[in-house]
Amino acid sequence: MTIQEQRLPVFTSGGEALRGRVASFAANGLFGGQPDPLHGPNPYRRTLVPEPLAELDFDRPLGAREFASSRALTVHRILGTYYESETVLLPEQGLAGLRTDFETFYGEDLRRLRESSLSDLERFAFGFLDDEVEVSGDCTAEVLDVYLRHLVDEAARGESASLKAVGNAANRPVAADTYLVQLALDGLTEASAMSRNLGGAYGPEQSALFKVFIDEFGYGVHDAKHTTIFTKMLRSRGMATHVHAYWNFYLPGPIAINNHYYLLSRDHAKFFRYAGAVAYAEAVFAPAFVKMIGTFRDIFGDDVDLHYCDEHAHIDEHHGRITREEILLALAERHGDHVVPELMRGIAEARMLGDWFEEDTAAQIEWADTIPAHREMAADVTVAGPPERIERSRGGMFHTRNHDRAVVLEMAHGEAELVTSATGAPEPLTQGDAVLVPAGRVYGVRSVSDASSYLVHPVREDA
């Protein structure tokens, strides 16, 4: 069996038509943003209309190497909102005062826009998966098992780039919080995608998947539900616990992973790919959480609640066995060798997207932790072309974005704050200040003075 890189797919569904439908969805008042970097306890409002949406080229689909691009961040935010519109989100404090938002979020107008563009947007965001890897050679249950075991052993022995970045950071608590923010994307709505594959009739494998699912939901005991114990970890760090409080700080790599499971679960023709992906994920979770426990204990000692990590380090050994033996290999045995390539493809996809999480999160932590050094770097780079001027006002709508290439932010007028992490202190900017922002790094600028402006200079790529 080999995995080979292939050319990207041709996107032919009509970029302008897709742009129009997506833009109409994102233009709804729910998605216009708010002044504060953290979103309030309203699961229906999240920012979808940053400047990059107007710049997005819908005629060219995303490629695998663009996982941290501006296009990826913009599209995956919208796609994630599409998917979550098909789940039940209710605010902890109740619907009082939010009934109109609830009805709009789930209402017919937005539903029609989603339904008319979801499949096209999925192809735009994930179409490369069909050609990015090729499974060839002997595809048998035995080869499948060897392949899974090899990758799981590799992951267990390997180092987590993101946790290494946390451990090496000058401000380790903020770096650890940035890591938690990426987990919060799924951690506060855990197993929502998985629930889509519980229906139907497909034998003992269905019951095995349900065993994993019901563990995630604490066997019907809310205090034991994984999302509940995840909130305890956030609370021990003094962090917000409502769904998508940290929407502005999710990175495109982690969002893509979350969306990938919705993609595989929404289209039941991809069921075998889903089975491969979930078998890989459950098998690597246990050693990953053991590494996380070591890193967080070293930073916080007993001042952080790691029950969630302890639970996963324990239960995911069990889940890894169930998903391997009772789902993955059982499906291969029951349905024959012709389904094995799809099972293997799901494993390969999950591994690739897991690498995205590591690379993207590590890079964000390292950049946000070294802003003073990037102030100095800004003076040494060569810029190319005229800059873009961005105007801000005190109390204006806040949002975060990134860029496909390195840029220099130069404060042109007034005072502002550069926000690079959810819990770290923002970096003050006054007229003449400049900071180098590497390609892919997510940031926001909030005006401190009544009015301010800054310039975005693209860095010459051959400099």
Sequence and secondary structure as in RCSB ss.txt:
>XXXX:A:sequence
MTIQEQRLPVFTSGGEALRGRVASFAANGLFGGQPDPLHGPNPYRRTLVPEPLAELDFDRPLGAREFASSRALTV
HRILGTYYESETVLLPEQGLAGLRTDFETFYGEDLRRLRESSLSDLERFAFGFLDDEVEVSGDCTAEVLDVYLRH
LVDEAARGESASLKAVGNAANRPVAADTYLVQLALDGLTEASAMSRNLGGAYGPEQSALFKVFIDEFGYGVHDAK
HTTIFTKMLRSRGMATHVHAYWNFYLPGPIAINNHYYLLSRDHAKFFRYAGAVAYAEAVFAPAFVKMIGTFRDIF
GDDVDLHYCDEHAHIDEHHGRITREEILLALAERHGDHVVPELMRGIAEARMLGDWFEEDTAAQIEWADTIPAHR
EMAADVTVAGPPERIERSRGGMFHTRNHDRAVVLEMAHGEAELVTSATGAPEPLTQGDAVLVPAGRVYGVRSVSD
ASSYLVHPVREDA
>XXXX:A:secstr
 B          S HHHHHHHHHHHHTSGGGS BSSSS  S TT      THHHH  TTS   GGGTTSHHHHHH
HHHHHHHHHTTS    TT STTTHHHHHHHTSHHHHHHHHHHHHHHHHHHHTTHHHH   BS   HHHHHHHHHH
HHHHHHHS  HHHHHHHH SSHHHHHHHHHHHHHHHHTSTTTTGGGGSSS  THHHHHHHHHHHHHTGGG GGGS
HHHHHHHHHHHTT   STTTTGGG  HHHHHHHHHHHHHHH GGGHHHHHHHHHHHHHHHHHHHHHHHHHHHHHH
TTSS  HHHHHHHHHHHHHHHIIIIIIIHHHHHHH GGGHHHHHHHHHHHHHHHHHHHHHHHHHHHHHTTHHHHH
HHHTTS B S  EEEEEETT  B  B  SS EEEEEEES EEEE SSSS  EEE TT EEEE TT  BEEEESSS
EEEEEEEEB TT 
